[in-house]
């Protein structure tokens, strides 16, 4: 696995930082690519995102992560959704125009990053699937404010990775939402995982094992998309 630092257009006349993780066996135009964006409170250096990013490359996929503009300039509050969407869309354009030339392109990310990816898919962005790490179904404690109105317009397969203790994703509500969707949906639950997939100490489960589970499930799901 090799890491390559990149700059991507941000859709607003500037650039954002990114990292491409190349698998050992990379074939331009044939190796699937996975683009992952970070959550609201962190940037692309987030340990969980980085571990999944590199883990998927180790399993044979070109994997790209990048900063949203507000994090690139050192800000804390996310930009408005249209700005985030333009950035994500510009990164995808750059990936498609690069030497990667992925025939299969999966998009997603952690929390906010996955949500923005889902907006693009709902708007018709040509992707093979959505990989959603801790989808922010609702704000903490506000189960009546669901972020689901666009999900019914998505036609590509979706993988939801969710923890049983996620304060931003009530599992009963997520399952109810998924049942109403017409697109193929896979839900994988991490027992005792919170929004960042941290597990309780009393489980005596190593965090590296949790990350490995997330990566293994994601890699297997992407392999099914290739069939």
TORGU-114659 format. One line per field, with one value per atom (N, C-alpha, C): x negated, y, z; atom name; residue in three letters. Coordinates in steps of 0.1 Angstrom, whole numbers. Layout:
BEGIN
X c(X; ...) .
Y c(Y; ...) .
Z c(Z; ...) .
site c(CA; ...) .
code c(ALA; ...) .
***
This chain:
BEGIN
X c(-8; 0; -9; -5; -13; -4; -8; 0; -6; 3; -1; 7; 0; 7; 12; 24; 29; 36; 38; 47; 58; 70; 82; 90; 96; 104; 116; 119; 130; 143; 144; 156; 159; 151; 153; 141; 132; 121; 108; 109; 97; 94; 86; 82; 83; 84; 84; 74; 69; 59; 66; 59; 64; 53; 56; 47; 52; 45; 49; 40; 47; 41; 42; 30; 29; 27; 34; 31; 19; 13; 1; 3; 15; 18; 28; 23; 31; 31; 43; 45; 54; 48; 57; 69; 80; 92; 99; 92; 97; 99; 90; 91; 102; 112; 123; 118; 124; 120; 131; 127; 136; 132; 142; 139; 147; 139; 145; 142; 153; 152; 153; 148; 147; 160; 161; 172; 171; 182; 183; 172; 169; 160; 145; 142; 128; 124; 112; 108; 104; 97; 94; 83; 77; 67; 73; 86; 93; 89; 85; 79; 89; 102; 111; 111; 113; 114; 101; 89; 76; 74; 79; 77; 86; 98; 106; 101; 96; 90; 78; 69; 57; 61; 71; 75; 81; 89; 95; 84; 74; 63; 56; 53; 47; 55; 68; 76; 79; 71; 71; 78; 82; 90; 82; 83; 78; 88; 83; 92; 87; 96; 93; 100; 93; 99; 95; 103; 100; 107; 102; 108; 119; 130; 139; 133; 138; 132; 130; 140; 140; 128; 125; 114; 101; 101; 89; 84; 94; 90; 89; 90; 89; 102; 113; 126; 131; 142; 148; 162; 170; 184; 184; 191; 192; 198; 193; 199; 213; 221; 235; 234; 245; 245; 242; 246; 243; 228; 221; 206; 199; 204; 199; 201; 213; 217; 208; 206; 197; 183; 178; 165; 164; 173; 173; 174; 183; 185; 172; 165; 153; 142; 141; 132; 135; 147; 151; 147; 149; 145; 130; 122; 108; 103; 110; 107; 109; 121; 124; 114; 109; 101; 86; 83; 69; 65; 53; 48; 55; 63; 71; 82; 89; 99; 107; 114; 121; 133; 134; 146; 157; 154; 163; 159; 169; 166; 176; 172; 180; 177; 188; 185; 192; 188; 193; 185; 184; 177; 182; 176; 180; 190; 202; 212; 215; 211; 214; 209; 197; 192; 201; 206; 215; 228; 233; 245; 244; 233; 231; 230; 223; 223; 236; 245; 258; 266; 264; 271; 267; 254; 249; 256; 257; 263; 278; 284; 298; 300; 290; 291; 287; 283; 280; 266; 257; 242; 240; 232; 230; 220; 225; 216; 222; 214; 218; 224; 222; 227; 223; 230; 227; 223; 211; 206; 207; 216; 219; 215; 205; 199; 206; 215; 222; 230; 240; 249; 256; 256; 262; 277; 285; 299; 307; 302; 309; 299; 302; 294; 295; 285; 286; 299; 306; 318; 330; 329; 340; 345; 351; 355; 366; 372; 382; 377; 364; 357; 349; 355; 348; 342; 330; 323; 325; 337; 340; 348; 352; 361; 355; 342; 336; 333; 333; 328; 337; 349; 358; 355; 347; 344; 331; 324; 312; 315; 308; 311; 300; 288; 277; 276; 269; 268; 261; 266; 261; 256; 245; 241; 241; 249; 250; 242; 232; 224; 228; 234; 240; 237; 235; 233; 245; 246; 258; 260; 249; 249; 248; 251; 249; 260; 257; 267; 272; 266; 271; 278; 280; 287; 294; 306; 314; 316; 312; 313; 327; 337; 350; 355; 352; 356; 348; 335; 328; 334; 337; 343; 356; 364; 377; 375; 365; 361; 357; 348; 343; 354; 364; 375; 383; 383; 391; 383; 371; 363; 364; 363; 364; 350; 340; 326; 321; 312; 306; 299; 302; 295; 290; 278; 272; 269; 273; 270; 261; 250; 241; 240; 243; 243; 231; 225; 214; 219; 219; 225; 216; 224; 218; 210; 211; 203; 211; 204; 210; 209; 211; 211; 197; 187; 173; 168; 178; 175; 166; 165; 158; 167; 161; 169; 166; 175; 173; 161; 154; 143; 147; 159; 164; 165; 166; 167; 154; 143; 130; 126; 132; 129; 119; 108; 98; 104; 101; 106; 101; 89; 84; 93; 99; 107; 120; 125; 137; 134; 123; 119; 117; 111; 110; 123; 133; 146; 152; 151; 156; 150; 137; 130; 134; 134; 137; 151; 161; 175; 176; 169; 169; 163; 151; 144; 153; 159; 167; 179; 185; 196; 192; 181; 176; 173; 168; 165; 178; 189; 202; 207; 203; 207; 200; 188; 180; 186; 194; 199; 210) .
Y c(-12; 0; 12; 22; 34; 46; 57; 69; 80; 87; 98; 110; 121; 134; 141; 146; 153; 166; 174; 186; 184; 186; 185; 198; 201; 214; 213; 225; 225; 229; 232; 236; 251; 258; 272; 281; 275; 282; 280; 272; 268; 254; 249; 235; 230; 217; 210; 199; 196; 185; 171; 162; 148; 138; 125; 115; 103; 98; 86; 74; 64; 51; 41; 37; 28; 14; 4; -10; -15; -25; -31; -34; -40; -44; -34; -23; -13; -14; -14; -14; -2; 8; 20; 15; 20; 17; 4; -4; -17; -18; -11; -12; -3; -8; 1; 12; 23; 34; 37; 40; 44; 58; 67; 81; 83; 87; 88; 103; 109; 122; 121; 131; 131; 136; 135; 139; 154; 159; 174; 179; 172; 177; 174; 168; 165; 166; 163; 164; 150; 150; 137; 129; 136; 129; 121; 121; 114; 100; 94; 81; 70; 71; 61; 61; 73; 75; 70; 74; 70; 55; 48; 34; 27; 31; 25; 28; 40; 44; 35; 33; 25; 10; 6; -8; -12; -4; -8; -8; 0; -1; -14; -18; -30; -42; -40; -51; -50; -41; -41; -30; -19; -8; 5; 13; 26; 34; 40; 47; 62; 71; 85; 92; 100; 108; 123; 132; 146; 155; 168; 177; 185; 188; 198; 212; 222; 235; 241; 240; 246; 241; 228; 222; 226; 227; 231; 245; 254; 267; 268; 257; 256; 260; 260; 263; 252; 255; 245; 241; 251; 249; 245; 235; 230; 241; 241; 250; 246; 255; 251; 239; 231; 218; 220; 231; 233; 234; 240; 242; 228; 220; 207; 198; 199; 191; 195; 208; 212; 207; 207; 202; 187; 179; 165; 162; 169; 166; 170; 180; 184; 174; 168; 158; 146; 142; 131; 133; 145; 149; 147; 152; 151; 136; 128; 114; 107; 110; 104; 108; 121; 126; 122; 116; 113; 100; 96; 83; 71; 73; 63; 57; 66; 62; 50; 51; 39; 35; 22; 17; 16; 12; 12; 22; 31; 42; 42; 40; 40; 53; 59; 71; 70; 78; 78; 85; 80; 87; 85; 92; 92; 103; 99; 109; 119; 132; 142; 139; 133; 130; 120; 110; 101; 107; 116; 123; 131; 138; 146; 137; 126; 116; 111; 109; 105; 115; 128; 139; 138; 136; 135; 123; 112; 100; 103; 109; 113; 122; 131; 140; 134; 121; 114; 112; 115; 113; 98; 96; 82; 75; 67; 60; 46; 36; 22; 19; 27; 25; 35; 34; 44; 36; 40; 34; 44; 41; 51; 47; 53; 50; 59; 54; 62; 73; 69; 79; 87; 101; 109; 111; 101; 100; 111; 117; 128; 134; 147; 153; 146; 147; 140; 143; 133; 135; 141; 142; 148; 138; 128; 117; 121; 133; 137; 145; 148; 156; 146; 138; 128; 134; 130; 134; 123; 121; 110; 113; 126; 130; 126; 126; 124; 109; 101; 87; 79; 82; 75; 77; 87; 90; 83; 76; 69; 55; 52; 39; 29; 34; 25; 18; 7; -1; 8; 6; 14; 4; 7; 0; 9; 6; 14; 6; 13; 7; 15; 9; 16; 9; 18; 13; 12; 3; 2; 14; 21; 33; 46; 46; 59; 69; 80; 90; 98; 96; 103; 93; 81; 71; 61; 63; 53; 42; 30; 18; 14; 16; 12; 22; 34; 44; 41; 37; 34; 22; 12; 0; 3; 11; 15; 23; 32; 40; 30; 21; 12; 4; -1; -9; -2; 11; 19; 23; 19; 23; 12; 16; 6; 1; 9; 5; -6; -14; -25; -18; -23; -17; -29; -27; -36; -28; -34; -28; -38; -32; -40; -32; -39; -33; -37; -27; -29; -29; -40; -40; -32; -23; -14; -3; -1; 10; 23; 34; 47; 53; 66; 73; 72; 70; 69; 54; 45; 31; 27; 36; 33; 23; 13; 3; 5; 0; 1; -8; -3; -11; -24; -25; -37; -48; -45; -55; -62; -56; -61; -64; -56; -57; -47; -51; -42; -33; -20; -11; -15; -20; -25; -36; -44; -54; -48; -38; -31; -25; -18; -13; -23; -35; -46; -51; -51; -56; -46; -33; -23; -24; -26; -27; -40; -51; -64; -64; -59; -58; -49; -38; -28; -34; -41; -47; -58; -66; -77; -71; -60; -54; -48; -42; -36; -47; -58; -70; -74; -74; -79; -69; -56; -46; -49; -54; -57; -68; -77; -88; -85) .
Z c(0; 0; 0; -9; -10; -8; -1; 1; -7; -14; -23; -19; -15; -11; -24; -24; -36; -32; -42; -40; -50; -45; -53; -54; -66; -66; -56; -50; -40; -46; -59; -65; -63; -56; -54; -58; -66; -71; -63; -53; -45; -46; -36; -36; -21; -20; -7; -7; 4; 5; 5; -1; -1; -1; 1; 1; -7; -16; -23; -18; -14; -9; -20; -26; -37; -31; -36; -32; -39; -35; -41; -55; -58; -72; -77; -84; -89; -105; -111; -125; -129; -135; -139; -148; -144; -152; -148; -140; -135; -120; -113; -98; -93; -86; -81; -71; -71; -62; -52; -40; -29; -24; -24; -20; -7; 4; 17; 22; 28; 34; 49; 56; 70; 77; 90; 97; 101; 107; 109; 119; 129; 139; 137; 126; 124; 109; 106; 92; 87; 75; 69; 77; 87; 95; 107; 108; 119; 119; 131; 132; 126; 128; 123; 108; 102; 88; 82; 88; 82; 82; 93; 95; 84; 82; 71; 58; 55; 43; 39; 48; 46; 46; 54; 54; 41; 35; 22; 11; 12; 2; 4; 16; 19; 13; 12; 7; -8; -15; -30; -37; -29; -35; -34; -45; -44; -36; -25; -16; -14; -15; -15; -3; 4; 14; 12; 17; 14; 25; 26; 35; 28; 35; 31; 33; 25; 26; 40; 48; 62; 70; 68; 76; 69; 56; 49; 54; 57; 61; 77; 83; 98; 106; 99; 106; 114; 122; 130; 125; 121; 117; 102; 99; 85; 76; 63; 53; 50; 44; 40; 31; 31; 23; 8; 2; -12; -15; -5; -6; -5; 5; 7; -5; -11; -22; -34; -37; -48; -46; -34; -31; -34; -29; -31; -46; -53; -67; -75; -71; -78; -75; -63; -60; -69; -71; -79; -94; -98; -112; -114; -104; -105; -104; -96; -96; -109; -115; -128; -139; -138; -148; -146; -135; -131; -137; -134; -139; -132; -122; -116; -125; -132; -141; -136; -125; -119; -127; -130; -136; -126; -114; -103; -93; -90; -80; -69; -57; -45; -37; -32; -24; -11; -1; 12; 22; 34; 44; 58; 67; 82; 84; 90; 94; 84; 86; 76; 62; 62; 48; 41; 48; 42; 38; 46; 44; 31; 29; 17; 5; 6; -5; -9; 1; -2; -9; -6; -13; -28; -31; -45; -52; -45; -51; -54; -45; -47; -58; -61; -72; -86; -85; -98; -101; -92; -94; -98; -108; -113; -105; -95; -86; -85; -81; -79; -66; -56; -43; -33; -21; -10; 2; 8; 20; 31; 41; 51; 65; 70; 83; 94; 101; 111; 105; 97; 91; 102; 101; 111; 108; 112; 109; 115; 127; 133; 143; 147; 157; 170; 179; 192; 200; 204; 212; 204; 191; 183; 173; 177; 168; 158; 160; 151; 140; 140; 129; 120; 113; 105; 92; 89; 77; 66; 62; 53; 41; 39; 28; 15; 13; 0; -3; 8; 6; -4; -4; -14; -28; -31; -45; -49; -40; -43; -49; -60; -67; -66; -61; -60; -46; -46; -33; -22; -10; 2; 13; 19; 31; 43; 53; 65; 76; 81; 93; 105; 115; 126; 139; 150; 163; 171; 181; 189; 199; 201; 211; 204; 191; 183; 187; 193; 197; 185; 173; 161; 151; 156; 147; 155; 158; 166; 156; 161; 152; 148; 157; 153; 142; 143; 132; 119; 120; 108; 101; 109; 103; 96; 103; 97; 84; 84; 72; 61; 64; 54; 48; 56; 51; 40; 41; 31; 18; 17; 6; -5; -17; -28; -33; -30; -34; -25; -30; -22; -10; 2; 14; 23; 27; 37; 50; 61; 74; 82; 87; 96; 109; 120; 133; 141; 147; 156; 170; 177; 191; 200; 208; 218; 212; 199; 192; 193; 195; 195; 182; 180; 167; 161; 169; 163; 164; 167; 168; 179; 189; 201; 209; 215; 223; 237; 246; 260; 265; 275; 280; 286; 291; 297; 287; 274; 263; 261; 266; 265; 250; 242; 227; 223; 216; 211; 200; 201; 190; 176; 176; 163; 157; 165; 160; 154; 160; 155; 141; 140; 127; 117; 120; 111; 106; 116; 112; 102; 104; 95; 81; 81; 68; 61; 68; 62; 56; 64; 59; 47; 47; 36; 23; 25; 14; 7; 15; 10; 2; 8; 1; -12; -13; -26; -36; -31; -40; -46; -39; -44; -55; -54; -64; -77; -76; -88; -97; -91; -98; -109) .
site c(N; CA; C; N; CA; C; N; CA; C; N; CA; C; N; CA; C; N; CA; C; N; CA; C; N; CA; C; N; CA; C; N; CA; C; N; CA; C; N; CA; C; N; CA; C; N; CA; C; N; CA; C; N; CA; C; N; CA; C; N; CA; C; N; CA; C; N; CA; C; N; CA; C; N; CA; C; N; CA; C; N; CA; C; N; CA; C; N; CA; C; N; CA; C; N; CA; C; N; CA; C; N; CA; C; N; CA; C; N; CA; C; N; CA; C; N; CA; C; N; CA; C; N; CA; C; N; CA; C; N; CA; C; N; CA; C; N; CA; C; N; CA; C; N; CA; C; N; CA; C; N; CA; C; N; CA; C; N; CA; C; N; CA; C; N; CA; C; N; CA; C; N; CA; C; N; CA; C; N; CA; C; N; CA; C; N; CA; C; N; CA; C; N; CA; C; N; CA; C; N; CA; C; N; CA; C; N; CA; C; N; CA; C; N; CA; C; N; CA; C; N; CA; C; N; CA; C; N; CA; C; N; CA; C; N; CA; C; N; CA; C; N; CA; C; N; CA; C; N; CA; C; N; CA; C; N; CA; C; N; CA; C; N; CA; C; N; CA; C; N; CA; C; N; CA; C; N; CA; C; N; CA; C; N; CA; C; N; CA; C; N; CA; C; N; CA; C; N; CA; C; N; CA; C; N; CA; C; N; CA; C; N; CA; C; N; CA; C; N; CA; C; N; CA; C; N; CA; C; N; CA; C; N; CA; C; N; CA; C; N; CA; C; N; CA; C; N; CA; C; N; CA; C; N; CA; C; N; CA; C; N; CA; C; N; CA; C; N; CA; C; N; CA; C; N; CA; C; N; CA; C; N; CA; C; N; CA; C; N; CA; C; N; CA; C; N; CA; C; N; CA; C; N; CA; C; N; CA; C; N; CA; C; N; CA; C; N; CA; C; N; CA; C; N; CA; C; N; CA; C; N; CA; C; N; CA; C; N; CA; C; N; CA; C; N; CA; C; N; CA; C; N; CA; C; N; CA; C; N; CA; C; N; CA; C; N; CA; C; N; CA; C; N; CA; C; N; CA; C; N; CA; C; N; CA; C; N; CA; C; N; CA; C; N; CA; C; N; CA; C; N; CA; C; N; CA; C; N; CA; C; N; CA; C; N; CA; C; N; CA; C; N; CA; C; N; CA; C; N; CA; C; N; CA; C; N; CA; C; N; CA; C; N; CA; C; N; CA; C; N; CA; C; N; CA; C; N; CA; C; N; CA; C; N; CA; C; N; CA; C; N; CA; C; N; CA; C; N; CA; C; N; CA; C; N; CA; C; N; CA; C; N; CA; C; N; CA; C; N; CA; C; N; CA; C; N; CA; C; N; CA; C; N; CA; C; N; CA; C; N; CA; C; N; CA; C; N; CA; C; N; CA; C; N; CA; C; N; CA; C; N; CA; C; N; CA; C; N; CA; C; N; CA; C; N; CA; C; N; CA; C; N; CA; C; N; CA; C; N; CA; C; N; CA; C; N; CA; C; N; CA; C; N; CA; C; N; CA; C; N; CA; C; N; CA; C; N; CA; C; N; CA; C; N; CA; C; N; CA; C; N; CA; C; N; CA; C; N; CA; C; N; CA; C; N; CA; C; N; CA; C; N; CA; C; N; CA; C; N; CA; C; N; CA; C; N; CA; C; N; CA; C; N; CA; C; N; CA; C; N; CA; C; N; CA; C; N; CA; C; N; CA; C; N; CA; C; N; CA; C; N; CA; C; N; CA; C; N; CA; C; N; CA; C) .
code c(UNK; UNK; UNK; UNK; UNK; UNK; UNK; UNK; UNK; UNK; UNK; UNK; UNK; UNK; UNK; UNK; UNK; UNK; UNK; UNK; UNK; UNK; UNK; UNK; UNK; UNK; UNK; UNK; UNK; UNK; UNK; UNK; UNK; UNK; UNK; UNK; UNK; UNK; UNK; UNK; UNK; UNK; UNK; UNK; UNK; UNK; UNK; UNK; UNK; UNK; UNK; UNK; UNK; UNK; UNK; UNK; UNK; UNK; UNK; UNK; UNK; UNK; UNK; UNK; UNK; UNK; UNK; UNK; UNK; UNK; UNK; UNK; UNK; UNK; UNK; UNK; UNK; UNK; UNK; UNK; UNK; UNK; UNK; UNK; UNK; UNK; UNK; UNK; UNK; UNK; UNK; UNK; UNK; UNK; UNK; UNK; UNK; UNK; UNK; UNK; UNK; UNK; UNK; UNK; UNK; UNK; UNK; UNK; UNK; UNK; UNK; UNK; UNK; UNK; UNK; UNK; UNK; UNK; UNK; UNK; UNK; UNK; UNK; UNK; UNK; UNK; UNK; UNK; UNK; UNK; UNK; UNK; UNK; UNK; UNK; UNK; UNK; UNK; UNK; UNK; UNK; UNK; UNK; UNK; UNK; UNK; UNK; UNK; UNK; UNK; UNK; UNK; UNK; UNK; UNK; UNK; UNK; UNK; UNK; UNK; UNK; UNK; UNK; UNK; UNK; UNK; UNK; UNK; UNK; UNK; UNK; UNK; UNK; UNK; UNK; UNK; UNK; UNK; UNK; UNK; UNK; UNK; UNK; UNK; UNK; UNK; UNK; UNK; UNK; UNK; UNK; UNK; UNK; UNK; UNK; UNK; UNK; UNK; UNK; UNK; UNK; UNK; UNK; UNK; UNK; UNK; UNK; UNK; UNK; UNK; UNK; UNK; UNK; UNK; UNK; UNK; UNK; UNK; UNK; UNK; UNK; UNK; UNK; UNK; UNK; UNK; UNK; UNK; UNK; UNK; UNK; UNK; UNK; UNK; UNK; UNK; UNK; UNK; UNK; UNK; UNK; UNK; UNK; UNK; UNK; UNK; UNK; UNK; UNK; UNK; UNK; UNK; UNK; UNK; UNK; UNK; UNK; UNK; UNK; UNK; UNK; UNK; UNK; UNK; UNK; UNK; UNK; UNK; UNK; UNK; UNK; UNK; UNK; UNK; UNK; UNK; UNK; UNK; UNK; UNK; UNK; UNK; UNK; UNK; UNK; UNK; UNK; UNK; UNK; UNK; UNK; UNK; UNK; UNK; UNK; UNK; UNK; UNK; UNK; UNK; UNK; UNK; UNK; UNK; UNK; UNK; UNK; UNK; UNK; UNK; UNK; UNK; UNK; UNK; UNK; UNK; UNK; UNK; UNK; UNK; UNK; UNK; UNK; UNK; UNK; UNK; UNK; UNK; UNK; UNK; UNK; UNK; UNK; UNK; UNK; UNK; UNK; UNK; UNK; UNK; UNK; UNK; UNK; UNK; UNK; UNK; UNK; UNK; UNK; UNK; UNK; UNK; UNK; UNK; UNK; UNK; UNK; UNK; UNK; UNK; UNK; UNK; UNK; UNK; UNK; UNK; UNK; UNK; UNK; UNK; UNK; UNK; UNK; UNK; UNK; UNK; UNK; UNK; UNK; UNK; UNK; UNK; UNK; UNK; UNK; UNK; UNK; UNK; UNK; UNK; UNK; UNK; UNK; UNK; UNK; UNK; UNK; UNK; UNK; UNK; UNK; UNK; UNK; UNK; UNK; UNK; UNK; UNK; UNK; UNK; UNK; UNK; UNK; UNK; UNK; UNK; UNK; UNK; UNK; UNK; UNK; UNK; UNK; UNK; UNK; UNK; UNK; UNK; UNK; UNK; UNK; UNK; UNK; UNK; UNK; UNK; UNK; UNK; UNK; UNK; UNK; UNK; UNK; UNK; UNK; UNK; UNK; UNK; UNK; UNK; UNK; UNK; UNK; UNK; UNK; UNK; UNK; UNK; UNK; UNK; UNK; UNK; UNK; UNK; UNK; UNK; UNK; UNK; UNK; UNK; UNK; UNK; UNK; UNK; UNK; UNK; UNK; UNK; UNK; UNK; UNK; UNK; UNK; UNK; UNK; UNK; UNK; UNK; UNK; UNK; UNK; UNK; UNK; UNK; UNK; UNK; UNK; UNK; UNK; UNK; UNK; UNK; UNK; UNK; UNK; UNK; UNK; UNK; UNK; UNK; UNK; UNK; UNK; UNK; UNK; UNK; UNK; UNK; UNK; UNK; UNK; UNK; UNK; UNK; UNK; UNK; UNK; UNK; UNK; UNK; UNK; UNK; UNK; UNK; UNK; UNK; UNK; UNK; UNK; UNK; UNK; UNK; UNK; UNK; UNK; UNK; UNK; UNK; UNK; UNK; UNK; UNK; UNK; UNK; UNK; UNK; UNK; UNK; UNK; UNK; UNK; UNK; UNK; UNK; UNK; UNK; UNK; UNK; UNK; UNK; UNK; UNK; UNK; UNK; UNK; UNK; UNK; UNK; UNK; UNK; UNK; UNK; UNK; UNK; UNK; UNK; UNK; UNK; UNK; UNK; UNK; UNK; UNK; UNK; UNK; UNK; UNK; UNK; UNK; UNK; UNK; UNK; UNK; UNK; UNK; UNK; UNK; UNK; UNK; UNK; UNK; UNK; UNK; UNK; UNK; UNK; UNK; UNK; UNK; UNK; UNK; UNK; UNK; UNK; UNK; UNK; UNK; UNK; UNK; UNK; UNK; UNK; UNK; UNK; UNK; UNK; UNK; UNK; UNK; UNK; UNK; UNK; UNK; UNK; UNK; UNK; UNK; UNK; UNK; UNK; UNK; UNK; UNK; UNK; UNK; UNK; UNK; UNK; UNK; UNK; UNK; UNK; UNK; UNK; UNK; UNK; UNK; UNK; UNK; UNK; UNK; UNK; UNK; UNK; UNK; UNK; UNK; UNK; UNK; UNK; UNK) .
***
